[in-house]
């Protein structure tokens, strides 16, 4: 089976939840004996990942302008044309913005699978026109895709209530079991000590709520406990610049984008993981923190309220006083390692479930051809 993947910025080592999802998923599908090509946005390819193949996954780079308002649409348009020329058996579109091209893909005769990673139009960074495009992408992707994968029950409910689509496939995001880090060299280079800092991970965009976390940290004035923010902004803007300015004034440690051993080390040695988001699909950063057996504090938005967490892990989203109180409560209770049941988030199971969707789409197409 030949699968072409679009909608992601690309793999490997390109920041983003969808990118992490694809980086873990598609090598496994290749290992099952299938041909997978990920179409990358050339503007995110660097000298470090300028390769034509990653763990058996073929990589094709296409032009796109690095402009947040329309880079996804332009790139997906070009990628759909490319997929048609490649005679893909399945075109898999990730995220609702790129899914605005689902009707074009159908018109070209492609079998389309869409993964809905979350209602991106709820994000604060988008203006009115961009939100309209995203909502249109959700609508068209839901209506014109042969199958729709959702990563949470919250998204399944959205598509059922808004568009009457009852047959979505629930396949969660996944998480890898981390290797225990033997070194603390990286965190020490940042001025951090094991179990004496709070960590938060994500892109510097308003809906992640890092401004609330910095304000809560300032109000607590905790001696001996630092705050480390892991991540950066894709497109530098006033929000990310202000976040850095205020954070540095408050003694926050900024790491930039990191992956691999540095990310593993800084996550593993934290005393507490905090996710104050206003919007999520199913946060991989949270799952990764849980795989590290970290205690967590997370906002009470529906996407974060996964069954593996307890009521005492949540605070009302946007409530800085409640966030500060919850962090203080957790730290006073003492550092604890928590064992979470992460069976639902096993990447091998996710790959098998995704492949089953592909096979059903292809087989359905064959049945229609036979009837003709």
Sine and cosine of phi, psi and omega as CSV:
sin_phi,cos_phi,sin_psi,cos_psi,sin_omega,cos_omega
0.00,0.00,0.71,-0.70,0.02,-1.00
-0.97,-0.24,0.88,-0.48,-0.03,-1.00
-0.90,-0.43,0.76,-0.65,0.10,-1.00
-0.91,-0.42,0.76,-0.65,-0.12,-0.99
-0.93,-0.36,0.79,-0.62,0.02,-1.00
-0.72,-0.70,0.21,-0.98,0.02,-1.00
0.98,-0.21,-0.44,0.90,0.05,-1.00
-1.00,0.06,0.42,-0.91,0.13,-0.99
-0.92,0.39,-0.54,0.84,0.02,-1.00
0.64,-0.77,0.09,-1.00,0.06,-1.00
-0.66,-0.75,0.34,-0.94,-0.15,0.99
-1.00,-0.04,0.10,-1.00,0.14,-0.99
0.84,0.55,0.65,0.76,0.13,-0.99
-0.87,-0.48,0.80,-0.60,-0.15,-0.99
-0.92,0.40,0.59,-0.81,0.09,-1.00
0.65,-0.76,0.51,-0.86,0.00,-1.00
-0.90,0.43,-0.70,0.71,0.02,-1.00
-0.90,0.44,-0.63,0.78,-0.01,-1.00
-0.91,0.42,-0.68,0.73,0.06,-1.00
-0.89,0.46,-0.67,0.74,0.04,-1.00
-0.84,0.55,-0.77,0.63,-0.04,-1.00
-0.92,0.39,-0.61,0.80,-0.03,-1.00
-0.90,0.44,-0.54,0.84,0.02,-1.00
-1.00,0.05,-0.56,0.83,-0.11,-0.99
-0.97,0.24,-0.77,0.64,-0.25,-0.97
-0.96,0.26,-0.53,0.85,0.14,-0.99
-0.86,0.51,-0.53,0.85,0.02,-1.00
-0.94,0.35,-0.62,0.79,0.02,-1.00
-0.94,0.34,-0.59,0.81,0.11,-0.99
-0.88,0.47,-0.67,0.74,-0.01,-1.00
-0.89,0.46,-0.36,0.93,0.06,-1.00
-0.99,0.11,0.03,1.00,0.11,-0.99
0.98,-0.20,0.34,0.94,-0.06,-1.00
-0.91,-0.42,0.36,-0.93,-0.04,-1.00
-0.99,-0.10,0.90,-0.43,-0.04,-1.00
-0.83,-0.55,0.76,-0.64,0.10,-0.99
-0.86,-0.51,0.81,-0.58,0.11,-0.99
-0.98,-0.19,0.83,-0.56,0.02,-1.00
-1.00,-0.02,0.89,-0.45,-0.10,-1.00
-0.99,-0.15,0.40,-0.92,0.12,-0.99
-1.00,0.06,0.88,-0.47,-0.14,-0.99
-0.85,0.53,-0.50,0.86,-0.06,-1.00
-0.93,0.37,-0.22,0.98,0.04,-1.00
-0.98,-0.19,-0.05,1.00,0.00,-1.00
-1.00,0.09,0.76,-0.65,-0.02,-1.00
-0.87,-0.50,0.04,-1.00,0.04,-1.00
-0.88,0.47,-0.41,0.91,-0.02,-1.00
-0.97,0.23,-0.40,0.91,-0.01,-1.00
-0.75,-0.66,0.47,0.88,0.02,-1.00
-0.99,0.14,0.98,0.22,-0.08,-1.00
-0.75,-0.66,0.29,-0.96,-0.02,-1.00
-0.98,-0.21,-0.12,0.99,-0.02,-1.00
-0.43,-0.90,0.59,-0.81,0.04,-1.00
-0.70,-0.72,0.93,-0.37,0.00,-1.00
0.76,0.65,0.66,0.75,0.03,-1.00
1.00,-0.01,-0.24,0.97,0.03,-1.00
-0.99,0.12,0.82,-0.57,0.02,-1.00
-0.97,0.24,0.61,-0.80,-0.03,-1.00
-0.86,-0.51,0.80,-0.60,0.04,-1.00
-0.84,-0.54,0.80,-0.60,-0.04,-1.00
-0.97,-0.23,0.80,-0.60,0.04,-1.00
-0.85,-0.52,0.49,-0.87,0.02,-1.00
-0.87,0.49,0.61,-0.79,0.25,-0.97
-0.37,-0.93,0.62,-0.78,0.07,-1.00
-0.96,0.28,0.64,-0.77,-0.01,-1.00
-0.99,0.10,0.96,0.29,0.01,-1.00
-0.76,-0.65,0.88,-0.47,-0.18,-0.98
-0.87,0.49,-0.43,0.90,-0.09,-1.00
-0.97,0.25,-0.48,0.88,-0.08,-1.00
-0.61,-0.79,0.13,0.99,-0.02,-1.00
-0.90,0.44,-0.63,0.78,-0.05,-1.00
-0.91,0.41,-0.66,0.75,-0.06,-1.00
-0.93,0.36,-0.73,0.69,0.00,-1.00
-0.88,0.48,-0.72,0.70,-0.03,-1.00
-0.90,0.43,-0.67,0.74,-0.03,-1.00
-0.92,0.39,-0.60,0.80,0.08,-1.00
-0.84,0.54,-0.77,0.64,0.00,-1.00
-0.90,0.43,-0.60,0.80,-0.03,-1.00
-0.94,0.35,-0.59,0.80,0.04,-1.00
-0.90,0.44,-0.68,0.73,0.06,-1.00
-0.87,0.50,-0.68,0.74,0.02,-1.00
-0.88,0.47,-0.68,0.73,-0.01,-1.00
-0.89,0.46,-0.62,0.79,0.04,-1.00
-0.90,0.43,-0.67,0.74,0.02,-1.00
-0.91,0.40,-0.50,0.86,0.02,-1.00
-0.99,0.17,-0.10,0.99,-0.01,-1.00
0.85,0.53,0.78,0.62,0.00,-1.00
-0.91,0.42,0.64,-0.76,0.13,-0.99
-0.97,0.26,-0.58,0.82,0.01,-1.00
-0.66,-0.75,0.73,-0.69,0.17,-0.99
-0.96,-0.28,0.87,-0.50,0.00,-1.00
-0.96,-0.29,0.91,-0.42,0.00,-1.00
-0.98,-0.20,0.81,-0.59,0.02,-1.00
-0.98,-0.21,0.74,-0.67,0.10,-0.99
0.99,0.14,0.40,-0.92,-0.17,-0.99
-0.98,0.20,-0.51,0.86,0.03,-1.00
-0.86,0.50,-0.83,0.56,0.04,-1.00
-0.87,0.49,-0.41,0.91,-0.06,-1.00
-0.94,0.35,-0.10,1.00,0.10,-1.00
-0.90,0.44,-0.29,0.96,0.02,-1.00
-1.00,-0.02,0.08,1.00,0.02,-1.00
-0.86,0.51,-0.67,0.74,0.03,-1.00
-0.88,0.48,-0.64,0.77,0.05,-1.00
-0.88,0.48,-0.69,0.72,0.00,-1.00
-0.88,0.48,-0.67,0.74,0.04,-1.00
-0.90,0.44,-0.66,0.75,0.01,-1.00
-0.87,0.49,-0.54,0.84,0.00,-1.00
-1.00,0.09,0.04,1.00,0.08,-1.00
1.00,0.05,0.24,0.97,-0.02,-1.00
-1.00,0.08,0.52,-0.85,0.13,-0.99
-1.00,0.06,0.85,-0.52,-0.20,-0.98
-0.92,-0.39,0.78,-0.62,0.18,-0.98
-0.89,-0.46,0.73,-0.69,0.03,-1.00
-0.90,-0.44,0.67,-0.74,0.21,-0.98
-0.94,-0.33,0.84,-0.54,0.04,-1.00
-1.00,-0.04,0.95,-0.33,-0.06,-1.00
-1.00,-0.04,-0.03,1.00,0.01,-1.00
0.60,-0.80,0.45,-0.90,0.00,-1.00
-0.96,0.27,0.99,0.11,-0.11,-0.99
-0.88,0.47,-0.33,0.94,0.01,-1.00
-0.93,0.37,-0.17,0.99,0.08,-1.00
-0.99,0.15,-0.12,0.99,-0.05,-1.00
-0.97,0.23,0.65,-0.76,-0.07,-1.00
-0.92,0.39,-0.35,0.94,-0.11,-0.99
-0.96,0.28,-0.27,0.96,-0.10,-0.99
-1.00,-0.03,0.66,-0.75,0.11,-0.99
-0.99,0.13,-0.03,-1.00,-0.09,-1.00
-0.87,0.49,-0.71,0.71,-0.03,-1.00
-0.91,0.41,-0.68,0.73,0.01,-1.00
-0.89,0.46,-0.65,0.76,0.04,-1.00
-0.88,0.47,-0.63,0.78,0.03,-1.00
-0.89,0.46,-0.68,0.73,0.02,-1.00
-0.89,0.46,-0.69,0.73,-0.01,-1.00
-0.90,0.43,-0.66,0.75,0.04,-1.00
-0.91,0.42,-0.60,0.80,0.06,-1.00
-0.91,0.40,-0.65,0.76,0.05,-1.00
-0.87,0.49,-0.67,0.74,0.05,-1.00
-0.88,0.48,-0.72,0.69,-0.04,-1.00
-0.90,0.43,-0.76,0.65,-0.05,-1.00
-0.94,0.34,-0.64,0.77,0.03,-1.00
-0.88,0.47,-0.67,0.74,0.00,-1.00
-0.91,0.41,-0.65,0.76,-0.08,-1.00
-0.99,0.13,-0.53,0.85,-0.13,-0.99
-0.97,-0.24,-0.22,0.98,0.04,-1.00
-0.97,0.23,0.60,-0.80,0.04,-1.00
-0.91,0.42,-0.65,0.76,0.08,-1.00
-0.68,-0.73,0.53,-0.85,0.00,-1.00
-0.84,-0.55,0.86,-0.51,0.09,-1.00
-0.99,-0.10,0.70,-0.71,0.08,-1.00
-0.87,-0.50,0.54,-0.84,-0.08,-1.00
-0.99,-0.14,0.02,1.00,0.05,-1.00
-0.39,-0.92,0.34,-0.94,0.05,-1.00
-0.92,0.40,-0.48,0.88,0.03,-1.00
-0.87,0.49,-0.70,0.71,0.00,-1.00
-0.93,0.36,-0.62,0.79,0.05,-1.00
-0.85,0.52,-0.66,0.75,0.02,-1.00
-0.91,0.42,-0.64,0.77,0.02,-1.00
-0.86,0.51,-0.73,0.68,-0.06,-1.00
-0.95,0.31,-0.52,0.85,0.06,-1.00
-0.93,0.37,-0.71,0.70,-0.07,-1.00
-0.96,0.27,-0.60,0.80,-0.07,-1.00
-1.00,0.09,-0.59,0.80,-0.15,-0.99
-0.81,-0.58,-0.02,1.00,0.02,-1.00
0.94,0.34,0.33,0.94,-0.01,-1.00
-1.00,0.07,0.94,-0.33,-0.09,-1.00
-1.00,-0.09,-0.28,0.96,-0.19,-0.98
-0.98,-0.20,0.52,0.85,0.03,-1.00
-0.94,0.35,0.43,-0.90,0.03,-1.00
-0.97,-0.25,0.88,-0.47,0.00,-1.00
-1.00,0.09,0.94,-0.35,0.06,-1.00
-0.73,-0.68,0.92,-0.39,-0.11,-0.99
-0.93,0.35,0.28,-0.96,0.30,-0.96
-0.91,0.41,0.32,-0.95,-0.03,-1.00
-0.87,-0.49,0.09,-1.00,0.03,-1.00
-0.55,-0.84,0.63,-0.77,0.05,-1.00
-1.00,0.00,0.52,-0.86,0.11,-0.99
-0.97,0.26,0.89,-0.46,-0.10,-1.00
-0.96,0.26,0.49,-0.87,0.14,-0.99
-0.99,0.14,0.63,-0.78,0.03,-1.00
-0.93,0.37,0.79,-0.62,0.00,-1.00
-0.98,0.19,0.71,-0.71,-0.02,-1.00
-1.00,-0.09,-0.11,0.99,-0.11,-0.99
-0.85,-0.53,0.43,-0.90,0.16,-0.99
-0.84,-0.55,0.32,0.95,-0.07,-1.00
-0.87,0.49,-0.67,0.74,-0.05,-1.00
-0.92,0.40,-0.76,0.65,-0.05,-1.00
-0.91,0.41,-0.56,0.83,0.04,-1.00
-0.91,0.41,-0.52,0.86,0.04,-1.00
-0.92,0.38,-0.34,0.94,0.03,-1.00
-1.00,-0.07,-0.03,1.00,-0.04,-1.00
0.99,0.13,0.36,0.93,-0.01,-1.00
-0.97,-0.24,0.52,-0.86,0.08,-1.00
-0.90,-0.44,0.58,-0.81,0.01,-1.00
-0.81,0.59,0.72,-0.69,0.06,-1.00
0.89,0.45,0.34,0.94,0.04,-1.00
-0.81,-0.59,0.56,0.83,0.08,-1.00
-0.41,-0.91,0.44,-0.90,0.10,-1.00
-0.99,-0.13,0.60,-0.80,0.00,-1.00
-0.82,-0.58,0.61,-0.79,0.14,-0.99
-0.71,-0.70,0.59,-0.81,-0.13,-0.99
-0.73,-0.68,0.74,-0.67,0.07,-1.00
0.35,-0.94,0.09,-1.00,0.05,-1.00
-0.96,0.27,0.50,-0.86,-0.01,-1.00
-0.99,0.11,0.98,0.22,0.07,-1.00
-0.78,-0.62,0.41,-0.91,-0.19,-0.98
-0.86,0.51,-0.60,0.80,-0.09,-1.00
-0.94,0.33,-0.21,0.98,0.07,-1.00
-0.97,0.26,-0.31,0.95,0.10,-1.00
0.96,0.29,0.35,0.94,-0.02,-1.00
-0.91,0.41,-0.44,0.90,0.07,-1.00
-0.89,0.45,-0.61,0.80,0.07,-1.00
-0.91,0.42,-0.65,0.76,-0.02,-1.00
-0.91,0.42,-0.68,0.73,0.03,-1.00
-0.89,0.45,-0.67,0.75,0.02,-1.00
-0.90,0.43,-0.67,0.74,0.03,-1.00
-0.89,0.46,-0.66,0.75,0.02,-1.00
-0.89,0.46,-0.66,0.75,0.04,-1.00
-0.89,0.46,-0.67,0.74,-0.04,-1.00
-0.92,0.39,-0.54,0.84,-0.03,-1.00
-0.96,0.29,-0.59,0.80,-0.03,-1.00
0.77,0.64,0.82,0.57,-0.07,-1.00
-0.98,0.17,0.85,-0.53,0.03,-1.00
-0.99,0.13,0.72,-0.69,0.06,-1.00
1.00,0.09,-0.07,1.00,0.02,-1.00
-0.85,-0.53,0.87,-0.50,-0.01,-1.00
-0.99,-0.12,0.19,-0.98,0.09,-1.00
-0.88,-0.48,0.80,-0.60,0.04,-1.00
-0.90,-0.43,0.82,-0.57,0.07,-1.00
-0.96,-0.28,0.87,-0.49,-0.03,-1.00
-0.98,-0.22,0.87,-0.49,0.00,-1.00
0.66,-0.75,-0.18,-0.98,-0.01,-1.00
-0.19,-0.98,-0.12,-0.99,0.06,-1.00
-0.97,-0.22,0.59,-0.81,0.10,-1.00
-0.93,0.36,-0.66,0.75,-0.05,-1.00
-0.81,-0.59,0.97,-0.23,-0.02,-1.00
-0.79,0.62,0.73,-0.68,-0.01,-1.00
-0.54,-0.84,-0.03,-1.00,-0.06,-1.00
-0.88,0.48,-0.61,0.79,-0.03,-1.00
-0.89,0.45,-0.77,0.63,-0.05,-1.00
-0.91,0.41,-0.60,0.80,0.03,-1.00
-0.91,0.41,-0.67,0.74,0.02,-1.00
-0.92,0.38,-0.62,0.79,0.03,-1.00
-0.86,0.51,-0.70,0.71,0.01,-1.00
-0.92,0.40,-0.66,0.75,-0.02,-1.00
-0.89,0.46,-0.77,0.64,-0.02,-1.00
-0.91,0.41,-0.65,0.76,-0.01,-1.00
-0.89,0.46,-0.71,0.70,-0.01,-1.00
-0.90,0.44,-0.59,0.81,0.05,-1.00
-0.90,0.43,-0.44,0.90,-0.04,-1.00
-0.99,-0.15,0.09,1.00,0.05,-1.00
0.99,0.13,0.30,0.96,0.01,-1.00
-0.95,0.30,0.63,-0.78,0.05,-1.00
-1.00,-0.07,0.84,-0.54,0.04,-1.00
-0.96,-0.28,0.77,-0.64,-0.05,-1.00
-0.98,-0.21,-0.32,0.95,-0.20,-0.98
0.97,0.24,-0.11,-0.99,0.05,-1.00
-0.94,0.33,0.80,-0.60,0.09,-1.00
-0.69,-0.72,0.45,-0.89,0.05,-1.00
-0.62,-0.78,0.03,-1.00,0.11,-0.99
0.90,0.43,-0.65,-0.76,-0.09,-1.00
-0.87,0.49,-0.68,0.73,0.03,-1.00
-0.86,0.51,-0.68,0.73,0.02,-1.00
-0.92,0.40,-0.67,0.74,0.02,-1.00
-0.87,0.49,-0.68,0.73,-0.04,-1.00
-0.92,0.39,-0.69,0.72,-0.05,-1.00
-0.95,0.31,-0.52,0.85,0.04,-1.00
-0.95,0.31,-0.72,0.69,-0.11,-0.99
-0.90,0.44,-0.54,0.84,-0.11,-0.99
-0.99,-0.12,0.09,1.00,0.01,-1.00
-0.96,0.27,0.39,-0.92,0.07,-1.00
-1.00,0.02,-0.40,0.91,-0.08,-1.00
-0.33,-0.95,0.63,-0.78,0.09,-1.00
-0.95,-0.30,0.72,-0.69,-0.02,-1.00
-0.82,-0.58,0.73,-0.69,0.06,-1.00
-0.76,-0.65,0.99,-0.12,-0.09,-1.00
-1.00,-0.07,0.47,0.88,-0.18,-0.98
-0.89,0.45,0.48,-0.88,0.15,-0.99
-1.00,-0.08,-0.33,0.94,-0.07,-1.00
-0.51,-0.86,0.72,-0.70,0.10,-1.00
-0.48,-0.88,0.27,-0.96,0.20,-0.98
-0.99,-0.12,-0.99,0.16,0.26,-0.97
-0.62,-0.78,0.97,-0.26,-0.23,-0.97
-0.93,0.36,0.91,-0.42,0.04,-1.00
-0.90,0.43,-0.59,0.81,0.01,-1.00
-0.85,0.52,-0.62,0.78,0.04,-1.00
-0.92,0.40,-0.72,0.70,0.02,-1.00
-0.87,0.49,-0.64,0.77,0.01,-1.00
-0.91,0.40,-0.62,0.78,0.05,-1.00
-0.90,0.44,-0.64,0.77,0.04,-1.00
-0.91,0.42,-0.59,0.80,0.04,-1.00
-0.92,0.39,-0.40,0.92,0.06,-1.00
-1.00,0.08,0.04,1.00,0.02,-1.00
0.90,0.43,0.51,0.86,0.02,-1.00
-0.99,0.12,0.54,-0.84,0.22,-0.97
-0.95,0.31,0.51,-0.86,-0.13,-0.99
-0.71,-0.70,0.45,-0.89,0.21,-0.98
-0.79,-0.61,0.83,-0.55,-0.06,-1.00
-0.68,-0.73,0.47,-0.88,0.05,-1.00
-0.93,0.37,0.41,-0.91,-0.13,-0.99
-1.00,-0.02,0.49,0.87,0.08,-1.00
-0.93,0.37,0.47,-0.88,-0.08,-1.00
-0.80,0.60,-0.65,0.76,-0.06,-1.00
-0.90,0.43,-0.44,0.90,0.00,-1.00
-1.00,0.08,-0.27,0.96,-0.13,-0.99
-1.00,0.08,0.88,0.47,0.02,-1.00
-0.98,0.20,0.46,-0.89,-0.18,-0.98
-0.92,0.39,-0.31,0.95,-0.02,-1.00
-0.97,0.24,-0.18,0.98,0.02,-1.00
-0.99,-0.13,0.24,-0.97,-0.01,-1.00
-0.94,-0.33,0.33,-0.95,-0.04,-1.00
-0.86,0.52,-0.54,0.84,-0.02,-1.00
-0.96,0.29,-0.04,1.00,0.01,-1.00
-1.00,0.03,-0.18,0.98,-0.17,-0.99
-0.96,-0.28,0.44,-0.90,0.16,-0.99
-0.69,-0.72,0.42,-0.91,-0.01,-1.00
-0.91,0.42,0.82,-0.57,-0.08,-1.00
-0.83,0.55,0.71,-0.70,0.03,-1.00
0.99,0.10,-0.11,0.99,-0.03,-1.00
-1.00,-0.06,0.99,-0.14,-0.10,-0.99
-0.91,0.42,-0.64,0.77,0.01,-1.00
-0.89,0.46,-0.67,0.74,0.00,-1.00
-0.92,0.39,-0.61,0.80,0.04,-1.00
-0.90,0.45,-0.72,0.69,0.02,-1.00
-0.87,0.49,-0.68,0.73,-0.01,-1.00
-0.90,0.43,-0.63,0.78,-0.02,-1.00
-0.93,0.37,-0.66,0.75,0.05,-1.00
-0.88,0.47,-0.72,0.70,0.00,-1.00
-0.87,0.49,-0.68,0.74,0.01,-1.00
-0.87,0.50,-0.71,0.71,-0.02,-1.00
-0.91,0.41,-0.68,0.73,-0.03,-1.00
-0.93,0.37,-0.59,0.81,0.01,-1.00
-0.94,0.34,-0.51,0.86,0.03,-1.00
-0.91,0.41,-0.48,0.88,0.01,-1.00
0.95,-0.30,0.48,-0.88,-0.03,-1.00
-0.92,0.38,0.76,-0.66,0.03,-1.00
-0.66,-0.75,0.58,-0.82,0.11,-0.99
-1.00,-0.01,0.74,-0.67,-0.05,-1.00
-0.90,-0.44,0.69,-0.72,0.07,-1.00
-0.99,-0.13,0.88,-0.48,0.01,-1.00
-0.95,-0.33,0.54,-0.84,0.10,-1.00
-1.00,0.08,0.96,-0.28,-0.07,-1.00
-0.95,-0.33,0.44,0.90,-0.03,-1.00
-0.83,0.56,-0.65,0.76,-0.05,-1.00
-0.92,0.39,-0.23,0.97,-0.13,-0.99
-0.93,-0.38,0.45,0.89,0.01,-1.00
-0.98,0.18,0.83,-0.55,-0.10,-1.00
-0.90,0.44,-0.57,0.82,0.02,-1.00
-0.89,0.45,-0.68,0.73,0.05,-1.00
-0.90,0.43,-0.64,0.77,0.01,-1.00
-0.89,0.46,-0.68,0.74,0.01,-1.00
-0.89,0.45,-0.68,0.73,0.02,-1.00
-0.89,0.46,-0.67,0.74,-0.01,-1.00
-0.92,0.39,-0.64,0.77,0.02,-1.00
-0.92,0.40,-0.68,0.74,0.02,-1.00
-0.89,0.46,-0.60,0.80,0.03,-1.00
-0.89,0.46,-0.62,0.79,0.06,-1.00
-0.89,0.46,-0.71,0.70,0.02,-1.00
-0.85,0.53,-0.73,0.68,-0.05,-1.00
-0.89,0.46,-0.62,0.79,0.01,-1.00
-0.92,0.38,-0.61,0.79,0.04,-1.00
-0.90,0.43,-0.72,0.69,-0.02,-1.00
-0.91,0.41,-0.69,0.73,-0.01,-1.00
-0.91,0.42,-0.62,0.79,0.04,-1.00
-0.88,0.47,-0.64,0.77,0.04,-1.00
-0.90,0.44,-0.64,0.77,0.00,-1.00
-0.91,0.41,-0.63,0.78,0.01,-1.00
-0.89,0.45,-0.64,0.77,0.03,-1.00
-0.91,0.41,-0.60,0.80,0.02,-1.00
-0.91,0.42,-0.64,0.77,0.00,-1.00
-0.90,0.43,-0.62,0.78,-0.01,-1.00
-0.91,0.42,-0.50,0.86,0.03,-1.00
-0.93,0.36,0.00,0.00,0.00,0.00
